[in-house]
Amino acid sequence: MARIIRVGGASSETSWHEALKDLRADDVLMLGPGFYYLPQGLTLTDITIKGTGSVPEDTTIEGYISVSEDSRYVTLENLCINTSTDNNSLFVPVESDGYLTLRNCFIKGNGTDTAAIAVNGKVTVELYSTKVINGSVSMYENANFRLEMNDSEIDYKSDKYCALAIEGQGTAIINNSNIHGSINTFAKTNAELDINNSEADYILLHGQTWMNMLNSTVRAKDDSCLYLSDDSWSNIMNSKFNGGVYIDKKTRTIIQNCTINRMVVINEAKVTMSNSTVTAHSDFQDQSSCEATRVSFMGNMDYEYFLALSGNAHLRGHDLLLHPNGADLAIQDEAKLHTNVIADKGEKLSVECDKRPNVYILGVQWTTKRK
């Protein structure tokens, strides 16, 4: 039978160390405001721990926590876990088969390559209104996971490490959340990644990753704020990319109702775009291809070409808007452009091409030139 154990506060209540000595499955620990020390860490089995302060930091556990191999669930609510040693703040082992749930928690890592939340085994991880700083949330190679992150935040900006690392196999659902740092998948990843109404600094996808992205923003202004590679498939809608989108290898990508600063597509990547805008520069290379409908390709003074195709790249357009803004269009090597254009600014279109028959543009006057 579940017990409610009150720790801290009145002198008649159980002490922290007494409570830890007599933990039983399904116990609920109610911790009063204060600091609770775990210098050697603590392994939990089927336990709920709740802080009773007004904010998570009122009830702080100084140390780290592991989930036992045979635990069905561990639930933490309204708590702060402050880990100053080189340990995972929360660790889920390979043998696990259960749930780890955090509600209104504040998890502090130690700022190294050691993950703040390290997930292995078969597990469902639920983060509700939770903040993780100075460390990543990491699903490792042996994980068979389901991650649900709602109204939460990971704050781990690093040039070396990602904020949310997804390896292994499973599903990660990110709703109404904020990632200060990068979301990464890897060569051995076999996962679905759903990002809804959220923001991240970077998203870098590898392996077999299926991403659905809706009403979200990637903030970084670097050349690869979104990097899609390997065999990843992506469906991106109503989203904004402040920097460059880089798509390569055998990826398949659908982009709808999006705004992108610049885009590079190479190798054998295939892209389908509709009702979207690329504001500075678009470049298609190698064997890549793009089917674009009602897409605006624009230029600015930072790039010689607002749209460039080379190698054997092929762009087939329908009702495109081309706004060079002083830049040129380049169709080089064996690349081909077949499109009709909606011209609404009366701009002169200058096309630098190696083979004029490879260029078919209907709806606007254009002239050829050689470099």
C-alpha positions in Angstrom: 0.0 0.0 0.0 1.3 3.4 -0.9 2.6 5.6 1.9 2.9 9.4 2.1 6.0 10.3 3.9 6.6 13.9 4.9 10.2 15.1 5.2 11.3 18.5 6.5 9.4 21.2 8.3 8.0 20.3 11.7 10.3 18.5 14.1 7.9 15.6 14.4 8.2 14.6 10.8 10.6 12.0 9.4 14.2 13.1 8.7 15.7 12.9 5.2 18.1 10.1 6.1 15.5 8.1 7.9 13.1 8.3 5.0 15.8 7.1 2.6 16.6 4.0 4.8 13.0 2.8 4.7 11.9 3.5 1.1 9.3 1.1 -0.3 7.7 0.7 -3.7 5.0 3.2 -4.4 6.0 5.6 -1.5 5.3 9.3 -2.0 7.9 11.6 -0.4 6.7 15.1 0.3 9.8 17.3 0.8 9.5 20.6 2.6 11.5 23.6 1.4 15.2 23.2 2.0 18.4 21.4 0.8 18.6 17.6 0.7 22.1 16.1 0.2 22.9 12.9 -1.8 26.7 12.9 -2.0 26.8 9.3 -3.1 23.7 9.6 -5.3 20.4 7.6 -4.9 18.8 4.8 -6.9 15.0 4.9 -6.9 12.4 2.2 -7.6 8.7 3.0 -8.1 8.9 6.3 -6.1 7.3 9.7 -6.3 9.1 12.7 -4.8 7.3 16.0 -4.5 8.6 19.4 -3.4 6.1 21.5 -1.4 7.8 24.9 -2.0 6.3 27.6 -4.2 8.9 27.1 -6.9 11.2 24.1 -7.7 14.4 25.8 -6.3 12.7 26.0 -2.9 13.3 22.2 -2.6 16.8 21.4 -3.9 18.4 17.9 -4.0 22.2 18.3 -4.0 23.4 15.2 -5.8 22.2 12.8 -8.5 19.6 10.2 -9.0 19.4 6.9 -10.9 16.4 4.8 -11.8 16.8 1.1 -10.8 16.8 -1.6 -13.5 13.4 -3.1 -12.2 11.6 0.2 -11.6 8.2 0.7 -13.2 8.2 4.4 -12.7 10.0 7.3 -11.0 8.1 10.6 -10.7 9.6 13.9 -9.6 7.6 17.1 -9.1 8.4 20.7 -8.2 12.0 19.9 -7.4 15.5 21.2 -8.2 18.3 18.7 -8.7 21.7 20.4 -8.5 24.5 18.1 -9.7 28.0 19.7 -9.2 29.9 16.4 -9.7 30.7 14.6 -12.9 27.6 12.5 -12.8 24.4 12.4 -14.7 21.7 14.4 -12.8 19.3 11.6 -13.8 20.4 8.3 -15.1 18.2 5.5 -16.7 20.1 2.2 -17.2 20.1 -0.1 -20.2 18.0 -2.8 -18.4 15.2 -0.3 -17.6 11.5 -0.8 -18.8 9.4 2.0 -17.3 8.6 5.7 -16.9 10.6 8.7 -15.8 8.3 11.7 -15.3 9.3 15.2 -14.4 6.7 17.9 -13.6 7.8 21.5 -12.9 11.4 20.5 -12.2 14.7 22.3 -12.5 17.6 20.1 -13.5 21.2 21.5 -13.2 24.0 19.6 -14.9 27.7 20.3 -14.3 28.5 21.9 -17.6 30.7 19.2 -19.1 30.1 16.5 -21.7 28.2 14.4 -19.1 24.5 14.5 -19.9 22.2 16.0 -17.4 19.5 13.4 -18.2 21.0 10.2 -19.7 18.5 7.7 -21.1 19.2 4.0 -22.0 17.0 1.0 -22.2 13.3 0.9 -22.8 11.7 3.9 -21.2 9.1 6.7 -21.6 10.5 10.1 -20.5 8.0 12.8 -19.8 9.1 16.4 -19.2 6.3 18.8 -18.3 7.1 22.5 -17.5 10.7 21.4 -16.7 14.0 23.3 -17.3 17.4 21.6 -17.9 20.5 23.7 -17.8 24.3 23.1 -18.1 23.8 19.7 -19.6 22.1 17.7 -22.3 19.1 15.5 -22.5 20.5 12.4 -24.2 18.9 9.2 -25.7 21.8 6.8 -26.2 22.4 4.0 -28.7 20.8 1.3 -26.6 17.7 3.3 -25.8 14.2 2.3 -27.0 12.5 5.5 -26.0 9.5 7.7 -26.1 10.3 11.3 -25.1 7.5 13.8 -24.5 8.6 17.3 -23.8 5.9 19.9 -23.2 6.3 23.5 -22.1 9.9 22.8 -21.2 13.3 24.2 -21.8 16.9 22.9 -22.3 19.5 25.6 -21.9 22.9 24.2 -23.0 24.6 26.3 -25.6 27.9 24.6 -26.5 30.3 24.5 -29.5 31.1 20.9 -28.7 28.0 19.2 -27.4 24.3 19.2 -28.3 21.4 20.1 -26.0 19.1 17.3 -27.1 20.8 14.2 -28.4 18.7 11.5 -30.0 20.3 8.1 -30.8 18.8 4.6 -30.5 15.3 4.1 -31.7 12.0 5.6 -30.6 9.9 8.8 -30.8 10.7 12.3 -29.5 7.8 14.8 -29.3 8.7 18.4 -28.6 5.7 20.7 -27.9 5.7 24.4 -27.0 9.4 24.1 -25.8 12.6 26.0 -26.2 16.1 24.5 -26.9 19.0 26.8 -26.4 21.6 24.8 -28.2 21.2 22.1 -30.9 19.0 19.1 -31.5 21.0 16.3 -33.0 20.4 12.8 -34.3 23.2 10.5 -35.3 24.3 7.8 -37.8 22.7 5.0 -35.8 19.5 6.8 -35.0 16.3 5.3 -36.1 13.7 7.7 -34.7 10.7 10.0 -35.3 11.2 13.5 -34.2 8.1 15.8 -33.9 8.7 19.5 -33.2 5.6 21.6 -32.7 5.3 25.3 -31.7 8.9 25.3 -30.5 12.3 27.0 -31.0 15.9 25.7 -31.2 19.2 27.3 -32.1 20.2 24.4 -34.5 18.7 21.1 -35.8 21.2 18.6 -37.2 19.7 15.3 -38.5 21.6 12.1 -39.4 20.8 8.4 -39.7 17.2 7.3 -40.3 15.3 10.2 -38.8 11.7 11.1 -39.7 11.1 14.7 -38.7 7.7 16.5 -38.6 8.1 20.2 -37.9 5.2 22.6 -37.4 5.0 26.3 -36.4 8.6 26.4 -35.2 11.7 28.5 -35.5 15.4 27.7 -35.8 17.2 30.8 -34.6 20.9 30.5 -35.5 22.1 32.6 -38.5 24.9 30.2 -39.4 25.1 28.4 -42.8 23.7 25.2 -41.3 21.1 26.2 -38.8 19.1 23.2 -40.2 21.3 20.3 -41.5 19.6 17.3 -43.1 21.7 14.3 -44.0 21.9 10.6 -44.5 18.5 8.9 -45.0 16.4 11.4 -43.1 12.9 12.4 -44.2 11.4 15.7 -43.2 8.0 17.3 -43.4 8.4 21.0 -42.5 5.4 23.4 -42.3 4.8 27.0 -41.2 8.4 27.4 -39.9 11.1 30.0 -40.0 14.9 29.5 -40.4 17.0 32.6 -39.7 20.2 31.0 -41.2 21.0 28.5 -43.8 19.3 25.2 -44.6 21.7 22.6 -45.8 20.4 19.4 -47.3 22.5 16.6 -48.6 22.9 12.8 -49.3 19.7 10.8 -50.0 17.3 13.0 -47.9 13.7 13.6 -48.8 12.3 16.9 -47.7 8.9 18.6 -48.0 8.8 22.3 -47.1 5.5 24.2 -47.0 4.7 27.8 -45.9 8.2 28.5 -44.6 10.7 31.3 -44.7 14.3 30.4 -45.2 17.3 32.8 -45.3 19.4 30.7 -47.6 19.4 27.1 -48.8 21.9 24.6 -50.3 20.9 21.2 -51.7 23.5 18.7 -52.8 24.2 15.0 -53.6 21.0 13.1 -54.3 18.7 15.1 -52.1 15.1 15.6 -53.3 13.1 18.6 -52.1 9.5 19.5 -52.6 8.6 23.1 -51.8 5.4 25.1 -51.9 4.2 28.6 -50.7 7.6 29.3 -49.3 10.3 32.1 -49.5 14.1 31.9 -49.7 15.2 35.5 -49.0 18.9 35.5 -49.9 20.4 32.6 -51.9 19.5 29.2 -53.2 22.0 26.6 -54.5 21.2 23.2 -56.0 24.2 21.0 -56.9 25.2 17.4 -58.0 22.2 15.1 -58.6 19.8 17.1 -56.4 16.3 17.9 -57.5 13.6 20.3 -56.5 9.9 20.6 -57.3 8.8 24.1 -56.4 5.3 25.6 -56.5 4.5 29.2 -55.6 8.0 29.7 -54.2 9.8 33.0 -54.0 13.5 32.8 -54.8 15.1 36.2 -53.8 18.5 37.7 -53.7 20.4 40.3 -51.8 23.8 42.1 -52.1 25.6 39.4 -50.1 25.6 36.8 -52.9 26.4 37.0 -56.6 23.6 34.6 -57.5 20.1 34.5 -56.0 19.6 31.1 -57.5 22.3 28.7 -58.8 22.1 25.2 -60.3 25.2 23.1 -61.2 26.2 19.5 -61.9 23.1 17.6 -62.9 20.7 19.4 -60.6 17.2 19.9 -61.8 14.6 22.5 -60.6 11.1 22.2 -61.9 9.0 25.2 -60.9 5.3 26.2 -61.0 4.2 29.8 -60.6 7.6 30.9 -59.1 8.4 34.5 -58.0 12.0 35.4 -58.9 13.3 38.6 -57.3 17.0 39.0 -58.1 17.5 42.3 -56.3 20.6 42.9 -58.3 21.9 39.3 -58.3 22.1 36.8 -61.2 20.7 33.4 -61.9 23.3 30.7 -62.8 22.6 27.4 -64.6 25.9 25.6 -65.1 27.2 22.2 -66.3 24.3 19.9 -67.1 21.9 21.5 -64.7 18.3 22.2 -65.8 15.7 24.8 -64.9 12.2 24.4 -66.2 9.6 26.9 -64.8 6.9 29.4 -65.3 7.2 32.7 -63.4 4.8 35.1 -61.9 6.6 38.4 -62.5 5.3 41.2 -60.3 8.2 43.7 -60.1 9.3 44.0 -63.7 12.9 43.1 -62.8 15.3 42.1 -65.6 16.5 38.6 -65.2 20.1 37.8 -66.2 20.9 34.1 -66.6 24.5 32.8 -66.7 24.2 29.5 -68.4 26.5 27.0 -70.1 23.7 25.5 -72.3 20.8 27.6 -73.2 18.5 24.7 -74.0 18.8 23.6 -70.4 17.0 26.8 -69.3 13.2 27.2 -69.9 11.6 30.2 -68.2 8.1 31.2 -69.2 6.5 34.4 -68.1 9.4 36.8 -67.8 12.0 38.3 -70.1 15.5 37.0 -69.6 18.9 37.4 -71.2 21.9 35.1 -71.1 25.4 35.9 -70.3 28.6 34.0 -69.9 31.0 34.5 -67.0 
